[in-house]
């Protein structure tokens, strides 16, 4: 059981063009959201689709690839780990966020123009 790790794979569509920041030390950060869908039939036999949104963060080399090639609507598989963190808002209120720290990404289907 020592092999258990925090690992997640998401397949979905990118919700908006990624936000990319560059740092003085040549580091790079890319952030974007990805939507995953689950479809099922409810008790009335109606088809229901539920969409979940996930915040994805990528660093350095992967962030550079995302900056060049990922656009709103891109159909991707993203692999990484789930991270929960807390921060203080401008008003001093403590907030929590769950993010996927990506370590790999691949296109499924054609890249958007």
MDAnalysis code that builds the backbone (N, CA, C; Angstrom):
import MDAnalysis as mda
import numpy as np

u = mda.Universe.empty(339, n_residues=113, atom_resindex=np.repeat(np.arange(113), 3), trajectory=True)
u.add_TopologyAttr("name", ["N", "CA", "C"] * 113)
u.add_TopologyAttr("resid", np.arange(1, 114))
u.add_TopologyAttr("resname", ["UNK", "UNK", "UNK", "UNK", "UNK", "UNK", "UNK", "UNK", "UNK", "UNK", "UNK", "UNK", "UNK", "UNK", "UNK", "UNK", "UNK", "UNK", "UNK", "UNK", "UNK", "UNK", "UNK", "UNK", "UNK", "UNK", "UNK", "UNK", "UNK", "UNK", "UNK", "UNK", "UNK", "UNK", "UNK", "UNK", "UNK", "UNK", "UNK", "UNK", "UNK", "UNK", "UNK", "UNK", "UNK", "UNK", "UNK", "UNK", "UNK", "UNK", "UNK", "UNK", "UNK", "UNK", "UNK", "UNK", "UNK", "UNK", "UNK", "UNK", "UNK", "UNK", "UNK", "UNK", "UNK", "UNK", "UNK", "UNK", "UNK", "UNK", "UNK", "UNK", "UNK", "UNK", "UNK", "UNK", "UNK", "UNK", "UNK", "UNK", "UNK", "UNK", "UNK", "UNK", "UNK", "UNK", "UNK", "UNK", "UNK", "UNK", "UNK", "UNK", "UNK", "UNK", "UNK", "UNK", "UNK", "UNK", "UNK", "UNK", "UNK", "UNK", "UNK", "UNK", "UNK", "UNK", "UNK", "UNK", "UNK", "UNK", "UNK", "UNK", "UNK"])
u.atoms.positions = np.array([
    [0.804, -1.204, 0.000],
    [0.000, 0.000, 0.000],
    [0.848, 1.270, 0.000],
    [2.148, 1.154, 0.003],
    [2.984, 2.346, 0.018],
    [2.989, 3.051, -1.334],
    [2.377, 2.441, -2.383],
    [2.325, 3.047, -3.713],
    [1.171, 4.042, -3.873],
    [0.276, 4.122, -2.896],
    [-0.878, 5.001, -3.052],
    [-0.433, 6.447, -3.161],
    [-0.999, 7.139, -4.158],
    [-0.618, 8.520, -4.401],
    [-1.856, 9.354, -4.682],
    [-1.654, 10.640, -4.605],
    [-2.675, 11.608, -4.970],
    [-2.569, 11.791, -6.487],
    [-3.491, 11.202, -7.237],
    [-3.422, 11.262, -8.698],
    [-4.824, 11.403, -9.265],
    [-4.955, 12.274, -10.255],
    [-6.252, 12.487, -10.885],
    [-6.064, 12.618, -12.397],
    [-7.036, 12.111, -13.156],
    [-7.085, 12.285, -14.611],
    [-8.440, 12.883, -14.950],
    [-8.431, 13.971, -15.701],
    [-9.669, 14.631, -16.114],
    [-9.714, 14.702, -17.633],
    [-10.876, 14.416, -18.185],
    [-11.102, 14.573, -19.615],
    [-12.242, 15.564, -19.765],
    [-11.968, 16.659, -20.474],
    [-13.017, 17.659, -20.633],
    [-12.597, 18.785, -21.546],
    [-13.446, 19.804, -21.593],
    [-13.227, 20.969, -22.444],
    [-12.792, 22.165, -21.604],
    [-11.879, 22.948, -22.155],
    [-11.375, 24.147, -21.495],
    [-12.446, 25.230, -21.571],
    [-12.712, 25.888, -20.423],
    [-13.794, 26.858, -20.343],
    [-13.451, 28.246, -20.863],
    [-12.193, 28.636, -20.810],
    [-11.754, 29.958, -21.274],
    [-10.279, 29.869, -21.617],
    [-9.792, 30.818, -22.403],
    [-8.362, 30.832, -22.709],
    [-7.565, 30.878, -21.411],
    [-6.480, 30.122, -21.317],
    [-5.682, 30.096, -20.087],
    [-5.088, 31.468, -19.751],
    [-4.964, 31.728, -18.449],
    [-4.247, 32.908, -17.959],
    [-2.814, 32.472, -17.724],
    [-1.856, 33.186, -18.314],
    [-0.448, 32.807, -18.181],
    [0.337, 33.986, -17.631],
    [1.172, 33.692, -16.631],
    [2.048, 34.706, -16.035],
    [3.484, 34.229, -16.150],
    [4.375, 35.160, -16.481],
    [5.801, 34.863, -16.527],
    [6.481, 35.557, -15.367],
    [7.520, 34.921, -14.836],
    [8.256, 35.462, -13.704],
    [9.689, 35.778, -14.128],
    [10.349, 36.661, -13.367],
    [11.716, 37.088, -13.673],
    [12.682, 35.914, -13.794],
    [12.484, 34.897, -12.993],
    [13.407, 33.759, -12.989],
    [13.115, 32.781, -14.129],
    [12.441, 33.268, -15.168],
    [12.073, 32.474, -16.345],
    [11.049, 31.400, -16.039],
    [10.416, 31.485, -14.872],
    [9.342, 30.561, -14.545],
    [8.053, 31.021, -15.197],
    [7.112, 30.103, -15.323],
    [5.847, 30.417, -15.971],
    [4.731, 29.676, -15.237],
    [3.573, 30.313, -15.163],
    [2.396, 29.751, -14.506],
    [1.210, 29.889, -15.447],
    [0.475, 28.795, -15.673],
    [-0.745, 28.818, -16.488],
    [-1.899, 28.328, -15.630],
    [-3.022, 29.037, -15.710],
    [-4.239, 28.643, -14.998],
    [-5.395, 28.614, -15.983],
    [-6.238, 27.578, -15.856],
    [-7.441, 27.505, -16.674],
    [-8.434, 26.574, -16.001],
    [-9.665, 26.597, -16.485],
    [-10.683, 25.697, -15.949],
    [-11.044, 24.671, -17.018],
    [-11.422, 23.504, -16.542],
    [-11.824, 22.435, -17.459],
    [-13.159, 21.877, -16.952],
    [-14.075, 21.634, -17.882],
    [-15.400, 21.115, -17.546],
    [-15.457, 19.624, -17.860],
    [-15.935, 18.858, -16.894],
    [-16.178, 17.437, -17.114],
    [-17.685, 17.190, -16.996],
    [-18.205, 16.284, -17.793],
    [-19.640, 16.006, -17.808],
    [-19.924, 14.572, -17.400],
    [-21.027, 14.415, -16.705],
    [-21.528, 13.087, -16.348],
    [-22.990, 13.043, -16.776],
    [-23.363, 12.016, -17.524],
    [-24.731, 11.885, -18.014],
    [-25.352, 10.623, -17.436],
    [-26.608, 10.762, -17.005],
    [-27.332, 9.621, -16.446],
    [-28.822, 9.827, -16.682],
    [-29.610, 8.780, -16.398],
    [-31.066, 8.884, -16.491],
    [-31.637, 9.016, -15.087],
    [-32.521, 9.985, -14.902],
    [-33.149, 10.150, -13.598],
    [-34.310, 9.165, -13.448],
    [-35.032, 9.251, -12.337],
    [-36.117, 8.313, -12.045],
    [-37.245, 8.390, -13.076],
    [-37.399, 9.535, -13.739],
    [-38.436, 9.700, -14.765],
    [-37.979, 9.222, -16.136],
    [-36.737, 8.730, -16.229],
    [-36.194, 8.258, -17.494],
    [-35.630, 9.355, -18.367],
    [-35.515, 10.565, -17.817],
    [-34.977, 11.693, -18.566],
    [-33.454, 11.687, -18.501],
    [-32.844, 12.072, -19.614],
    [-31.385, 12.173, -19.674],
    [-30.965, 13.462, -18.971],
    [-30.053, 13.336, -18.011],
    [-29.565, 14.484, -17.249],
    [-28.050, 14.543, -17.386],
    [-27.531, 15.732, -17.688],
    [-26.088, 15.928, -17.767],
    [-25.677, 16.909, -16.683],
    [-24.730, 16.491, -15.857],
    [-24.183, 17.360, -14.814],
    [-22.761, 17.733, -15.192],
    [-22.447, 19.016, -15.079],
    [-21.117, 19.518, -15.408],
    [-20.405, 19.939, -14.134],
    [-19.172, 19.496, -13.990],
    [-18.310, 19.906, -12.885],
    [-17.168, 20.726, -13.460],
    [-16.813, 21.818, -12.787],
    [-15.699, 22.663, -13.220],
    [-14.516, 22.445, -12.304],
    [-13.334, 22.333, -12.890],
    [-12.099, 22.080, -12.146],
    [-11.077, 23.160, -12.484],
    [-10.406, 23.677, -11.468],
    [-9.340, 24.662, -11.668],
    [-8.028, 23.923, -11.871],
    [-7.336, 24.228, -12.965],
    [-6.084, 23.556, -13.303],
    [-4.945, 24.576, -13.273],
    [-3.815, 24.165, -12.694],
    [-2.622, 24.995, -12.618],
    [-1.460, 24.197, -13.193],
    [-0.655, 24.849, -14.038],
    [0.536, 24.195, -14.606],
    [1.711, 25.159, -14.499],
    [2.905, 24.609, -14.332],
    [4.107, 25.412, -14.148],
    [5.116, 25.179, -15.262],
    [5.938, 26.171, -15.494],
    [7.145, 26.144, -16.324],
    [6.933, 25.556, -17.713],
    [7.578, 24.424, -18.053],
    [7.515, 23.881, -19.411],
    [6.101, 23.561, -19.858],
    [5.335, 22.919, -19.000],
    [3.953, 22.586, -19.353],
    [3.136, 23.863, -19.518],
    [3.398, 24.865, -18.689],
    [2.704, 26.155, -18.823],
    [3.007, 26.787, -20.173],
    [4.230, 26.641, -20.661],
    [4.595, 27.170, -21.975],
    [3.836, 26.492, -23.097],
    [3.674, 25.177, -23.001],
    [2.914, 24.420, -24.009],
    [1.454, 24.869, -23.979],
    [0.911, 25.016, -22.789],
    [-0.480, 25.454, -22.644],
    [-0.654, 26.848, -23.231],
    [0.282, 27.733, -22.952],
    [0.209, 29.105, -23.476],
    [0.147, 29.110, -25.007],
    [0.911, 28.266, -25.650],
    [0.992, 28.247, -27.114],
    [-0.175, 27.525, -27.782],
    [-0.694, 26.473, -27.140],
    [-1.601, 25.580, -27.858],
    [-3.008, 25.438, -27.295],
    [-3.225, 25.751, -26.021],
    [-4.545, 25.524, -25.423],
    [-5.394, 26.781, -25.538],
    [-6.615, 26.615, -26.004],
    [-7.579, 27.708, -26.169],
    [-8.918, 27.279, -25.589],
    [-9.802, 28.238, -25.440],
    [-11.166, 27.928, -25.012],
    [-11.742, 26.865, -25.945],
    [-12.345, 25.841, -25.357],
    [-12.944, 24.768, -26.148],
    [-12.035, 23.593, -26.422],
    [-10.727, 23.717, -26.155],
    [-9.810, 22.589, -26.364],
    [-10.312, 21.375, -25.589],
    [-10.243, 20.206, -26.222],
    [-10.654, 18.954, -25.591],
    [-9.386, 18.253, -25.131],
    [-9.224, 18.118, -23.810],
    [-7.967, 17.664, -23.223],
    [-8.147, 16.526, -22.239],
    [-7.044, 15.817, -22.023],
    [-6.906, 14.979, -20.842],
    [-5.769, 15.601, -20.037],
    [-6.047, 15.875, -18.779],
    [-5.077, 16.483, -17.867],
    [-4.841, 15.503, -16.737],
    [-3.567, 15.262, -16.421],
    [-3.225, 14.404, -15.292],
    [-2.409, 15.208, -14.302],
    [-2.639, 14.944, -13.026],
    [-1.910, 15.662, -11.989],
    [-2.357, 15.227, -10.613],
    [-2.274, 16.158, -9.655],
    [-2.678, 15.851, -8.287],
    [-3.634, 16.920, -7.781],
    [-4.476, 16.550, -6.837],
    [-5.438, 17.463, -6.230],
    [-4.771, 18.148, -5.047],
    [-4.909, 19.479, -4.996],
    [-4.341, 20.254, -3.896],
    [-5.426, 21.174, -3.350],
    [-5.581, 21.188, -2.042],
    [-6.483, 22.112, -1.365],
    [-5.628, 23.153, -0.667],
    [-6.009, 24.430, -0.788],
    [-5.249, 25.468, -0.110],
    [-6.186, 26.560, 0.372],
    [-5.693, 27.333, 1.311],
    [-6.467, 28.449, 1.871],
    [-5.701, 29.741, 1.612],
    [-6.446, 30.826, 1.476],
    [-5.834, 32.145, 1.307],
    [-6.770, 33.180, 1.917],
    [-6.254, 34.376, 2.138],
    [-7.070, 35.462, 2.678],
    [-7.482, 36.393, 1.548],
    [-8.770, 36.680, 1.479],
    [-9.300, 37.606, 0.479],
    [-8.934, 39.034, 0.874],
    [-9.170, 39.968, -0.027],
    [-8.854, 41.378, 0.238],
    [-9.550, 41.890, 1.499],
    [-10.742, 41.382, 1.770],
    [-11.504, 41.808, 2.943],
    [-11.011, 41.125, 4.217],
    [-10.005, 40.271, 4.103],
    [-9.472, 39.551, 5.257],
    [-10.170, 38.230, 5.527],
    [-11.159, 37.901, 4.711],
    [-11.911, 36.661, 4.869],
    [-11.080, 35.482, 4.365],
    [-11.071, 34.381, 5.116],
    [-10.328, 33.198, 4.705],
    [-11.147, 32.415, 3.685],
    [-10.508, 32.063, 2.571],
    [-11.174, 31.310, 1.513],
    [-10.387, 30.050, 1.208],
    [-11.091, 29.085, 0.635],
    [-10.484, 27.795, 0.314],
    [-10.692, 27.507, -1.166],
    [-9.714, 26.830, -1.753],
    [-9.803, 26.474, -3.172],
    [-9.195, 25.087, -3.378],
    [-9.785, 24.356, -4.302],
    [-9.252, 23.059, -4.716],
    [-8.763, 23.208, -6.146],
    [-7.532, 22.783, -6.403],
    [-6.931, 22.899, -7.723],
    [-6.320, 21.571, -8.138],
    [-6.185, 21.416, -9.442],
    [-5.449, 20.287, -10.006],
    [-4.100, 20.840, -10.443],
    [-3.022, 20.341, -9.860],
    [-1.678, 20.722, -10.287],
    [-1.294, 19.732, -11.385],
    [-1.274, 20.220, -12.616],
    [-1.059, 19.348, -13.779],
    [0.410, 18.985, -13.928],
    [0.655, 17.708, -14.258],
    [2.018, 17.291, -14.605],
    [2.090, 16.771, -16.041],
    [0.920, 16.569, -16.671],
    [0.896, 16.223, -18.095],
    [-0.453, 16.607, -18.688],
    [-0.458, 16.771, -20.012],
    [-1.653, 17.181, -20.722],
    [-1.539, 16.697, -22.156],
    [-2.643, 16.206, -22.702],
    [-2.680, 15.773, -24.102],
    [-3.988, 16.218, -24.726],
    [-3.926, 16.532, -26.022],
    [-5.127, 16.888, -26.759],
    [-5.874, 15.623, -27.156],
    [-7.181, 15.697, -27.094],
    [-8.061, 14.640, -27.591],
    [-8.834, 15.280, -28.749],
    [-8.581, 14.859, -29.937],
    [-9.187, 15.516, -31.088],
    [-8.266, 16.600, -31.610],
    [-8.751, 17.348, -32.564],
    [-7.943, 18.387, -33.211],
    [-7.745, 19.586, -32.297],
    [-6.571, 20.210, -32.410],
    [-6.317, 21.450, -31.684],
    [-7.152, 22.558, -32.302],
    [-7.707, 23.461, -31.463],
    [-8.462, 24.581, -32.048],
    [-7.531, 25.520, -32.812],
    [-8.059, 26.152, -33.827],
    [-7.261, 27.080, -34.648],
    [-6.912, 28.326, -33.879],
])
